[in-house]
Amino acid sequence: MSKEHSRYRWFVVIVFFFFMLLHQTDKLMIGPMQQTIEDQFHITDKEWGFINSGALLVGTLLYPIWGYLYDRYARAKLLALASFIWGATTWISAIAPNYRTFLVTRASTGIDDSSYPGLYSLVADYFGPNLRGKIYGLLQLAQPLGYLVGMLMALMVAPLIGGWRQAFYITGSLGLVVAILIYFGVKEMPRGQAEPEFEGKGAEEVGQFHFSWTEAKEIFKKRTMWFIFLQGFAGVFPWNVITYFFFGYLMSERGYDNNGVLLTMAPVILILASGYFIGGWLGDALFKRTNKGRILVSSAGVLLGAIFLFLAIRTPAADRTTFFILMCLTAIFMPLSSPNVTATVYDITVPEVRSTAQAVEYFVENIGAVSAPAMAGFLSVAYGKGSAILWICITAWLLCFFFYLGALFTIDHDTHTLRSQMAERAKTM
């Protein structure tokens, strides 16, 4: 690999990091704005849950379409289009005059939320299997950091510039800027270029792999993928419930004001951000020793995250120090599985259908995610936000733990099958 190419691929990582950071800021800053928006539109937690479920529903329905398009056409150009859509739909939602209009326009922001499979697939063609966990962990740092920036935008910037609508104008405009940067700055790579079996092969030789319905069907024959689908369905419940209800929980049930929320959650989110890279690093390290490595890290993460969240929610509201410490421990373990699940998908699927495989996984995830905010809203009204957060998260993570145990029995076979396929293809070049 030339030095020029090595430097350029890190430029691509930086561009994608900022794409994800700003996109997540735009997507997640609505959580801390819950009370403000509810008051303005005169709605309850139930209607609030529908607002967030609407965007998730749109994103879910579009995942298979985006996945197919990414495997069929140039991923970099499609990512630029997704960024443009992000900017445009955020602007539209900022001008909504009432709840019903906002419900529809906010749902439209889900169109670009299903764009990540193409990003991860393109990155997989810049970096080989032994590095992907760390790279995905680095990129996924952008998600909690985006949450933190969104929190700052919602709690500090928005009140200074005139409210939540003005904040949406800013993040929508940034989406348009990033679209231009990706369109002109990011190059497409041949699918499979970074596979170790193709080392030394030219782009023309590797570039012969294109989307195939036959290979797409093979995704569903891999037993590990079924365990990934199942854990994905359950695993997104906690993330969506925490994203859209945790700030409201801190204020209404634990007595925090805006400053208290910021001082508590900012360190927790920074620790959570580090968990993505730690998870990717641990997954890569163990993957070099055993194909089960990424699954082992993932299973440990969800189990320990569930334990510490349970202890945190059960801590009395007056004991803020213990609550803070337990939330920091929860934050370390929550994201360990995320980069490892993404890397595992690419460890067992052929390059020309990786976006499709990832999109199907996200589609299954979002079937669960769509119902999570609405379910939490109903439970919150009936039993309180804390109980809703606690029981949805604990149940989901325990299910994920058992699904990961199942994957431990199938991952060796599926990983070996892919490496054999790549070796056979390399022989024919």
BARO-144118 format. One record per residue (C-alpha): z, x, y; residue in three letters. Coordinates in nm, 3 decimals, padded with zeros to 5 digits. Layout:
BEGIN
+---------+---------+---------+------+
:       w :       u :       v : rest :
+---------+---------+---------+------+
:       Z :       X :       Y :  ALA :
...
+---------+---------+---------+------+
//
This chain:
BEGIN
+---------+---------+---------+------+
:       w :       u :       v : rest :
+---------+---------+---------+------+
:  00.000 :  00.000 :  00.000 :  MET :
: -00.098 :  00.141 :  00.338 :  SER :
:  00.162 :  00.189 :  00.611 :  LYS :
: -00.038 : -00.043 :  00.833 :  GLU :
: -00.023 : -00.324 :  00.575 :  HIS :
:  00.347 : -00.259 :  00.512 :  SER :
:  00.423 : -00.290 :  00.884 :  ARG :
:  00.203 : -00.595 :  00.924 :  TYR :
:  00.372 : -00.790 :  00.645 :  ARG :
:  00.703 : -00.747 :  00.829 :  TRP :
:  00.537 : -00.880 :  01.142 :  PHE :
:  00.443 : -01.189 :  00.939 :  VAL :
:  00.805 : -01.224 :  00.823 :  VAL :
:  00.924 : -01.208 :  01.186 :  ILE :
:  00.672 : -01.473 :  01.294 :  VAL :
:  00.771 : -01.701 :  01.008 :  PHE :
:  01.140 : -01.641 :  01.080 :  PHE :
:  01.099 : -01.765 :  01.436 :  PHE :
:  00.885 : -02.055 :  01.318 :  PHE :
:  01.164 : -02.162 :  01.084 :  MET :
:  01.441 : -02.090 :  01.337 :  LEU :
:  01.286 : -02.301 :  01.613 :  LEU :
:  01.169 : -02.572 :  01.375 :  HIS :
:  01.517 : -02.603 :  01.225 :  GLN :
:  01.666 : -02.610 :  01.575 :  THR :
:  01.437 : -02.900 :  01.661 :  ASP :
:  01.506 : -03.078 :  01.332 :  LYS :
:  01.883 : -03.030 :  01.312 :  LEU :
:  02.006 : -03.052 :  01.669 :  MET :
:  02.002 : -03.431 :  01.638 :  ILE :
:  02.317 : -03.407 :  01.422 :  GLY :
:  02.550 : -03.295 :  01.704 :  PRO :
:  02.383 : -03.556 :  01.928 :  MET :
:  02.497 : -03.839 :  01.701 :  GLN :
:  02.761 : -03.986 :  01.930 :  GLN :
:  02.543 : -03.960 :  02.241 :  THR :
:  02.243 : -04.130 :  02.080 :  ILE :
:  02.455 : -04.398 :  01.913 :  GLU :
:  02.614 : -04.482 :  02.245 :  ASP :
:  02.280 : -04.493 :  02.429 :  GLN :
:  02.111 : -04.720 :  02.174 :  PHE :
:  02.432 : -04.918 :  02.093 :  HIS :
:  02.411 : -04.854 :  01.718 :  ILE :
:  02.659 : -04.773 :  01.435 :  THR :
:  02.665 : -04.510 :  01.160 :  ASP :
:  02.456 : -04.742 :  00.944 :  LYS :
:  02.163 : -04.745 :  01.188 :  GLU :
:  02.215 : -04.373 :  01.244 :  TRP :
:  02.166 : -04.312 :  00.873 :  GLY :
:  01.834 : -04.499 :  00.882 :  PHE :
:  01.710 : -04.277 :  01.168 :  ILE :
:  01.756 : -03.964 :  00.958 :  ASN :
:  01.636 : -04.122 :  00.634 :  SER :
:  01.309 : -04.224 :  00.805 :  GLY :
:  01.204 : -03.866 :  00.879 :  ALA :
:  01.306 : -03.760 :  00.528 :  LEU :
:  01.098 : -04.040 :  00.375 :  LEU :
:  00.784 : -03.938 :  00.564 :  VAL :
:  00.833 : -03.574 :  00.470 :  GLY :
:  00.887 : -03.667 :  00.106 :  THR :
:  00.567 : -03.868 :  00.079 :  LEU :
:  00.364 : -03.586 :  00.233 :  LEU :
:  00.496 : -03.299 :  00.019 :  TYR :
:  00.235 : -03.338 : -00.260 :  PRO :
: -00.044 : -03.361 : -00.002 :  ILE :
:  00.069 : -03.050 :  00.186 :  TRP :
:  00.116 : -02.864 : -00.143 :  GLY :
: -00.238 : -02.941 : -00.258 :  TYR :
: -00.385 : -02.847 :  00.081 :  LEU :
: -00.199 : -02.515 :  00.086 :  TYR :
: -00.332 : -02.421 : -00.259 :  ASP :
: -00.682 : -02.538 : -00.170 :  ARG :
: -00.729 : -02.402 :  00.185 :  TYR :
: -00.608 : -02.124 :  00.416 :  ALA :
: -00.231 : -02.146 :  00.438 :  ARG :
: -00.195 : -01.966 :  00.771 :  ALA :
: -00.418 : -02.214 :  00.954 :  LYS :
: -00.240 : -02.510 :  00.796 :  LEU :
:  00.095 : -02.367 :  00.907 :  LEU :
: -00.040 : -02.348 :  01.262 :  ALA :
: -00.138 : -02.715 :  01.233 :  LEU :
:  00.211 : -02.804 :  01.108 :  ALA :
:  00.365 : -02.629 :  01.406 :  SER :
:  00.138 : -02.822 :  01.644 :  PHE :
:  00.239 : -03.151 :  01.477 :  ILE :
:  00.606 : -03.053 :  01.511 :  TRP :
:  00.565 : -03.005 :  01.887 :  GLY :
:  00.364 : -03.323 :  01.942 :  ALA :
:  00.589 : -03.558 :  01.742 :  THR :
:  00.905 : -03.422 :  01.904 :  THR :
:  00.758 : -03.500 :  02.245 :  TRP :
:  00.677 : -03.855 :  02.131 :  ILE :
:  01.030 : -03.916 :  02.002 :  SER :
:  01.177 : -03.790 :  02.331 :  ALA :
:  01.020 : -04.078 :  02.527 :  ILE :
:  01.129 : -04.359 :  02.292 :  ALA :
:  01.287 : -04.634 :  02.508 :  PRO :
:  01.493 : -04.816 :  02.241 :  ASN :
:  01.635 : -04.788 :  01.889 :  TYR :
:  01.341 : -04.942 :  01.704 :  ARG :
:  01.089 : -04.719 :  01.878 :  THR :
:  01.307 : -04.414 :  01.825 :  PHE :
:  01.340 : -04.502 :  01.456 :  LEU :
:  00.959 : -04.494 :  01.420 :  VAL :
:  00.893 : -04.190 :  01.640 :  THR :
:  01.174 : -03.990 :  01.480 :  ARG :
:  01.026 : -04.072 :  01.139 :  ALA :
:  00.697 : -03.919 :  01.257 :  SER :
:  00.871 : -03.584 :  01.299 :  THR :
:  00.892 : -03.571 :  00.919 :  GLY :
:  00.517 : -03.504 :  00.895 :  ILE :
:  00.559 : -03.130 :  00.949 :  ASP :
:  00.890 : -03.104 :  00.761 :  ASP :
:  00.698 : -03.065 :  00.434 :  SER :
:  00.515 : -02.753 :  00.552 :  SER :
:  00.737 : -02.483 :  00.396 :  TYR :
:  00.573 : -02.452 :  00.049 :  PRO :
:  00.269 : -02.289 :  00.209 :  GLY :
:  00.488 : -02.047 :  00.402 :  LEU :
:  00.679 : -01.936 :  00.092 :  TYR :
:  00.360 : -01.913 : -00.111 :  SER :
:  00.193 : -01.692 :  00.149 :  LEU :
:  00.500 : -01.467 :  00.165 :  VAL :
:  00.486 : -01.434 : -00.216 :  ALA :
:  00.142 : -01.275 : -00.175 :  ASP :
:  00.284 : -01.016 :  00.064 :  TYR :
:  00.592 : -00.921 : -00.144 :  PHE :
:  00.636 : -00.865 : -00.518 :  GLY :
:  00.884 : -01.043 : -00.752 :  PRO :
:  01.165 : -00.788 : -00.713 :  ASN :
:  01.178 : -00.834 : -00.335 :  LEU :
:  01.115 : -01.206 : -00.296 :  ARG :
:  01.476 : -01.320 : -00.328 :  GLY :
:  01.584 : -01.099 : -00.038 :  LYS :
:  01.283 : -01.199 :  00.175 :  ILE :
:  01.340 : -01.569 :  00.111 :  TYR :
:  01.709 : -01.521 :  00.184 :  GLY :
:  01.619 : -01.347 :  00.511 :  LEU :
:  01.381 : -01.626 :  00.611 :  LEU :
:  01.630 : -01.895 :  00.515 :  GLN :
:  01.883 : -01.738 :  00.749 :  LEU :
:  01.680 : -01.927 :  01.007 :  ALA :
:  01.802 : -02.262 :  00.877 :  GLN :
:  02.173 : -02.230 :  00.958 :  PRO :
:  02.097 : -02.023 :  01.267 :  LEU :
:  01.868 : -02.306 :  01.377 :  GLY :
:  02.158 : -02.543 :  01.314 :  TYR :
:  02.377 : -02.323 :  01.536 :  LEU :
:  02.116 : -02.304 :  01.812 :  VAL :
:  02.069 : -02.680 :  01.780 :  GLY :
:  02.441 : -02.727 :  01.817 :  MET :
:  02.440 : -02.518 :  02.133 :  LEU :
:  02.142 : -02.713 :  02.263 :  MET :
:  02.312 : -03.045 :  02.191 :  ALA :
:  02.664 : -02.967 :  02.308 :  LEU :
:  02.603 : -02.726 :  02.597 :  MET :
:  02.242 : -02.717 :  02.713 :  VAL :
:  02.148 : -03.086 :  02.687 :  ALA :
:  02.432 : -03.207 :  02.915 :  PRO :
:  02.330 : -02.949 :  03.177 :  LEU :
:  01.959 : -03.039 :  03.182 :  ILE :
:  01.986 : -03.416 :  03.177 :  GLY :
:  02.044 : -03.520 :  02.815 :  GLY :
:  01.903 : -03.516 :  02.464 :  TRP :
:  01.551 : -03.615 :  02.571 :  ARG :
:  01.509 : -03.304 :  02.783 :  GLN :
:  01.629 : -03.090 :  02.493 :  ALA :
:  01.357 : -03.241 :  02.275 :  PHE :
:  01.097 : -03.158 :  02.542 :  TYR :
:  01.199 : -02.792 :  02.520 :  ILE :
:  01.187 : -02.763 :  02.139 :  THR :
:  00.863 : -02.963 :  02.123 :  GLY :
:  00.699 : -02.725 :  02.368 :  SER :
:  00.812 : -02.425 :  02.165 :  LEU :
:  00.642 : -02.578 :  01.860 :  GLY :
:  00.311 : -02.571 :  02.044 :  LEU :
:  00.363 : -02.206 :  02.142 :  VAL :
:  00.443 : -02.104 :  01.784 :  VAL :
:  00.131 : -02.288 :  01.662 :  ALA :
: -00.085 : -02.061 :  01.879 :  ILE :
:  00.098 : -01.748 :  01.758 :  LEU :
:  00.048 : -01.834 :  01.390 :  ILE :
: -00.315 : -01.938 :  01.435 :  TYR :
: -00.417 : -01.612 :  01.597 :  PHE :
: -00.160 : -01.370 :  01.455 :  GLY :
: -00.111 : -01.442 :  01.082 :  VAL :
: -00.373 : -01.340 :  00.827 :  LYS :
: -00.438 : -01.514 :  00.496 :  GLU :
: -00.375 : -01.312 :  00.176 :  MET :
: -00.551 : -01.345 : -00.162 :  PRO :
: -00.337 : -01.553 : -00.398 :  ARG :
: -00.160 : -01.325 : -00.644 :  GLY :
: -00.215 : -01.007 : -00.442 :  GLN :
:  00.148 : -00.891 : -00.476 :  ALA :
:  00.187 : -00.948 : -00.852 :  GLU :
:  00.276 : -00.614 : -01.023 :  PRO :
: -00.002 : -00.653 : -01.280 :  GLU :
: -00.261 : -00.650 : -00.999 :  PHE :
: -00.141 : -00.332 : -00.832 :  GLU :
: -00.439 : -00.127 : -00.723 :  GLY :
: -00.678 : -00.422 : -00.751 :  LYS :
: -00.901 : -00.506 : -00.456 :  GLY :
: -00.876 : -00.827 : -00.255 :  ALA :
: -01.213 : -00.945 : -00.386 :  GLU :
: -01.094 : -00.916 : -00.747 :  GLU :
: -00.760 : -01.087 : -00.691 :  VAL :
: -00.913 : -01.347 : -00.459 :  GLY :
: -01.092 : -01.519 : -00.747 :  GLN :
: -00.788 : -01.739 : -00.821 :  PHE :
: -00.821 : -02.088 : -00.674 :  HIS :
: -00.647 : -02.419 : -00.717 :  PHE :
: -00.693 : -02.571 : -01.062 :  SER :
: -00.585 : -02.914 : -01.183 :  TRP :
: -00.542 : -02.763 : -01.528 :  THR :
: -00.292 : -02.510 : -01.398 :  GLU :
: -00.126 : -02.776 : -01.184 :  ALA :
: -00.056 : -02.981 : -01.497 :  LYS :
:  00.101 : -02.674 : -01.658 :  GLU :
:  00.378 : -02.688 : -01.397 :  ILE :
:  00.524 : -02.990 : -01.575 :  PHE :
:  00.514 : -02.820 : -01.914 :  LYS :
:  00.761 : -02.552 : -01.806 :  LYS :
:  01.108 : -02.660 : -01.910 :  ARG :
:  01.276 : -02.454 : -01.639 :  THR :
:  01.090 : -02.653 : -01.375 :  MET :
:  01.246 : -02.974 : -01.502 :  TRP :
:  01.594 : -02.830 : -01.454 :  PHE :
:  01.487 : -02.712 : -01.107 :  ILE :
:  01.363 : -03.064 : -01.029 :  PHE :
:  01.692 : -03.217 : -01.143 :  LEU :
:  01.911 : -02.977 : -00.947 :  GLN :
:  01.685 : -03.024 : -00.646 :  GLY :
:  01.729 : -03.400 : -00.655 :  PHE :
:  02.108 : -03.368 : -00.662 :  ALA :
:  02.141 : -03.055 : -00.452 :  GLY :
:  02.001 : -03.192 : -00.126 :  VAL :
:  02.257 : -03.473 : -00.101 :  PHE :
:  02.532 : -03.240 :  00.030 :  PRO :
:  02.307 : -03.064 :  00.279 :  TRP :
:  02.183 : -03.386 :  00.437 :  ASN :
:  02.523 : -03.551 :  00.445 :  VAL :
:  02.684 : -03.246 :  00.607 :  ILE :
:  02.395 : -03.199 :  00.849 :  THR :
:  02.398 : -03.552 :  00.984 :  TYR :
:  02.766 : -03.654 :  00.952 :  PHE :
:  02.989 : -03.347 :  00.967 :  PHE :
:  02.999 : -03.320 :  01.346 :  PHE :
:  03.087 : -03.686 :  01.376 :  GLY :
:  03.357 : -03.636 :  01.110 :  TYR :
:  03.516 : -03.349 :  01.304 :  LEU :
:  03.529 : -03.557 :  01.621 :  MET :
:  03.630 : -03.898 :  01.486 :  SER :
:  03.862 : -03.807 :  01.196 :  GLU :
:  03.993 : -03.459 :  01.275 :  ARG :
:  04.025 : -03.500 :  01.652 :  GLY :
:  03.795 : -03.219 :  01.770 :  TYR :
:  03.630 : -03.227 :  02.112 :  ASP :
:  03.296 : -03.056 :  02.189 :  ASN :
:  03.460 : -02.716 :  02.246 :  ASN :
:  03.667 : -02.749 :  01.931 :  GLY :
:  03.359 : -02.832 :  01.727 :  VAL :
:  03.172 : -02.535 :  01.871 :  LEU :
:  03.455 : -02.286 :  01.819 :  LEU :
:  03.506 : -02.405 :  01.461 :  THR :
:  03.150 : -02.452 :  01.344 :  MET :
:  02.979 : -02.156 :  01.511 :  ALA :
:  03.160 : -01.896 :  01.293 :  PRO :
:  03.121 : -02.118 :  00.985 :  VAL :
:  02.746 : -02.145 :  01.040 :  ILE :
:  02.712 : -01.769 :  01.094 :  LEU :
:  02.894 : -01.708 :  00.766 :  ILE :
:  02.673 : -01.966 :  00.597 :  LEU :
:  02.367 : -01.786 :  00.733 :  ALA :
:  02.479 : -01.461 :  00.573 :  SER :
:  02.512 : -01.647 :  00.242 :  GLY :
:  02.136 : -01.693 :  00.220 :  TYR :
:  02.068 : -01.321 :  00.233 :  PHE :
:  02.364 : -01.241 :  00.008 :  ILE :
:  02.233 : -01.495 : -00.243 :  GLY :
:  01.882 : -01.350 : -00.233 :  GLY :
:  02.013 : -00.995 : -00.263 :  TRP :
:  02.240 : -01.079 : -00.557 :  LEU :
:  01.960 : -01.275 : -00.724 :  GLY :
:  01.715 : -00.985 : -00.696 :  ASP :
:  01.976 : -00.737 : -00.823 :  ALA :
:  02.061 : -00.945 : -01.130 :  LEU :
:  01.696 : -01.041 : -01.187 :  PHE :
:  01.616 : -00.672 : -01.240 :  LYS :
:  01.867 : -00.674 : -01.526 :  ARG :
:  01.799 : -01.017 : -01.674 :  THR :
:  01.564 : -01.307 : -01.613 :  ASN :
:  01.876 : -01.525 : -01.596 :  LYS :
:  02.003 : -01.342 : -01.287 :  GLY :
:  01.891 : -01.588 : -01.021 :  ARG :
:  02.021 : -01.887 : -01.219 :  ILE :
:  02.361 : -01.722 : -01.269 :  LEU :
:  02.399 : -01.667 : -00.894 :  VAL :
:  02.292 : -02.024 : -00.822 :  SER :
:  02.537 : -02.181 : -01.067 :  SER :
:  02.828 : -01.978 : -00.931 :  ALA :
:  02.739 : -02.079 : -00.575 :  GLY :
:  02.741 : -02.457 : -00.628 :  VAL :
:  03.062 : -02.453 : -00.834 :  LEU :
:  03.263 : -02.246 : -00.586 :  LEU :
:  03.117 : -02.436 : -00.291 :  GLY :
:  03.238 : -02.764 : -00.440 :  ALA :
:  03.588 : -02.631 : -00.499 :  ILE :
:  03.639 : -02.499 : -00.147 :  PHE :
:  03.487 : -02.805 :  00.024 :  LEU :
:  03.723 : -03.030 : -00.174 :  PHE :
:  04.021 : -02.823 : -00.060 :  LEU :
:  03.897 : -02.821 :  00.303 :  ALA :
:  03.848 : -03.197 :  00.332 :  ILE :
:  04.187 : -03.257 :  00.171 :  ARG :
:  04.359 : -03.033 :  00.425 :  THR :
:  04.562 : -03.233 :  00.682 :  PRO :
:  04.392 : -03.271 :  01.021 :  ALA :
:  04.682 : -03.098 :  01.195 :  ALA :
:  04.633 : -02.777 :  00.990 :  ASP :
:  04.321 : -02.650 :  01.164 :  ARG :
:  04.367 : -02.288 :  01.057 :  THR :
:  04.366 : -02.364 :  00.684 :  THR :
:  04.075 : -02.604 :  00.729 :  PHE :
:  03.876 : -02.336 :  00.911 :  PHE :
:  03.942 : -02.072 :  00.643 :  ILE :
:  03.842 : -02.307 :  00.362 :  LEU :
:  03.524 : -02.410 :  00.546 :  MET :
:  03.434 : -02.041 :  00.587 :  CYS :
:  03.476 : -01.992 :  00.211 :  LEU :
:  03.265 : -02.302 :  00.145 :  THR :
:  02.997 : -02.162 :  00.376 :  ALA :
:  02.971 : -01.835 :  00.184 :  ILE :
:  02.886 : -02.005 : -00.145 :  PHE :
:  02.687 : -02.312 : -00.034 :  MET :
:  02.354 : -02.131 :  00.025 :  PRO :
:  02.358 : -01.882 : -00.265 :  LEU :
:  02.123 : -02.092 : -00.474 :  SER :
:  01.860 : -02.166 : -00.209 :  SER :
:  01.658 : -01.837 : -00.206 :  PRO :
:  01.701 : -01.803 : -00.581 :  ASN :
:  01.556 : -02.145 : -00.658 :  VAL :
:  01.252 : -02.068 : -00.442 :  THR :
:  01.204 : -01.728 : -00.607 :  ALA :
:  01.247 : -01.881 : -00.954 :  THR :
:  00.960 : -02.124 : -00.891 :  VAL :
:  00.735 : -01.826 : -00.823 :  TYR :
:  00.875 : -01.634 : -01.121 :  ASP :
:  00.731 : -01.894 : -01.360 :  ILE :
:  00.416 : -02.039 : -01.194 :  THR :
:  00.071 : -01.888 : -01.146 :  VAL :
: -00.028 : -01.792 : -00.786 :  PRO :
: -00.296 : -02.056 : -00.732 :  GLU :
: -00.060 : -02.353 : -00.776 :  VAL :
:  00.263 : -02.216 : -00.630 :  ARG :
:  00.247 : -02.427 : -00.315 :  SER :
:  00.192 : -02.732 : -00.534 :  THR :
:  00.484 : -02.639 : -00.761 :  ALA :
:  00.712 : -02.586 : -00.461 :  GLN :
:  00.589 : -02.908 : -00.300 :  ALA :
:  00.661 : -03.108 : -00.616 :  VAL :
:  01.010 : -02.958 : -00.626 :  GLU :
:  01.068 : -03.051 : -00.262 :  TYR :
:  00.922 : -03.398 : -00.329 :  PHE :
:  01.181 : -03.455 : -00.600 :  VAL :
:  01.450 : -03.310 : -00.374 :  GLU :
:  01.363 : -03.543 : -00.092 :  ASN :
:  01.369 : -03.851 : -00.312 :  ILE :
:  01.740 : -03.778 : -00.320 :  GLY :
:  01.753 : -03.664 :  00.042 :  ALA :
:  01.594 : -03.984 :  00.174 :  VAL :
:  01.883 : -04.193 :  00.047 :  SER :
:  02.158 : -03.945 :  00.133 :  ALA :
:  02.210 : -04.026 :  00.506 :  PRO :
:  02.182 : -04.401 :  00.448 :  ALA :
:  02.425 : -04.382 :  00.152 :  MET :
:  02.667 : -04.175 :  00.358 :  ALA :
:  02.636 : -04.425 :  00.642 :  GLY :
:  02.738 : -04.717 :  00.421 :  PHE :
:  03.024 : -04.520 :  00.261 :  LEU :
:  03.136 : -04.399 :  00.604 :  SER :
:  03.165 : -04.754 :  00.735 :  VAL :
:  03.358 : -04.860 :  00.425 :  ALA :
:  03.581 : -04.558 :  00.357 :  TYR :
:  03.544 : -04.312 :  00.647 :  GLY :
:  03.324 : -04.010 :  00.709 :  LYS :
:  03.551 : -03.764 :  00.530 :  GLY :
:  03.552 : -03.959 :  00.203 :  SER :
:  03.175 : -04.013 :  00.222 :  ALA :
:  03.111 : -03.640 :  00.273 :  ILE :
:  03.358 : -03.533 :  00.006 :  LEU :
:  03.253 : -03.750 : -00.287 :  TRP :
:  02.880 : -03.723 : -00.231 :  ILE :
:  02.898 : -03.343 : -00.207 :  CYS :
:  03.134 : -03.284 : -00.500 :  ILE :
:  02.942 : -03.515 : -00.734 :  THR :
:  02.608 : -03.359 : -00.643 :  ALA :
:  02.720 : -02.998 : -00.680 :  TRP :
:  02.884 : -03.056 : -01.017 :  LEU :
:  02.559 : -03.210 : -01.141 :  LEU :
:  02.370 : -02.905 : -01.012 :  CYS :
:  02.604 : -02.674 : -01.202 :  PHE :
:  02.524 : -02.844 : -01.532 :  PHE :
:  02.150 : -02.842 : -01.459 :  PHE :
:  02.164 : -02.467 : -01.394 :  TYR :
:  02.338 : -02.420 : -01.728 :  LEU :
:  02.038 : -02.589 : -01.891 :  GLY :
:  01.796 : -02.357 : -01.711 :  ALA :
:  01.973 : -02.053 : -01.855 :  LEU :
:  01.830 : -02.147 : -02.196 :  PHE :
:  01.468 : -02.180 : -02.077 :  THR :
:  01.412 : -01.921 : -01.804 :  ILE :
:  01.344 : -01.625 : -02.036 :  ASP :
:  01.057 : -01.801 : -02.210 :  HIS :
:  00.893 : -01.929 : -01.892 :  ASP :
:  00.921 : -01.594 : -01.710 :  THR :
:  00.773 : -01.406 : -02.004 :  HIS :
:  00.487 : -01.656 : -02.025 :  THR :
:  00.387 : -01.593 : -01.663 :  LEU :
:  00.401 : -01.215 : -01.696 :  ARG :
:  00.181 : -01.237 : -02.006 :  SER :
: -00.068 : -01.453 : -01.817 :  GLN :
: -00.083 : -01.206 : -01.529 :  MET :
: -00.130 : -00.916 : -01.770 :  ALA :
: -00.421 : -01.095 : -01.942 :  GLU :
: -00.587 : -01.166 : -01.610 :  ARG :
: -00.548 : -00.804 : -01.498 :  ALA :
: -00.731 : -00.689 : -01.812 :  LYS :
: -01.036 : -00.902 : -01.730 :  THR :
: -01.075 : -00.768 : -01.375 :  MET :
+---------+---------+---------+------+
//
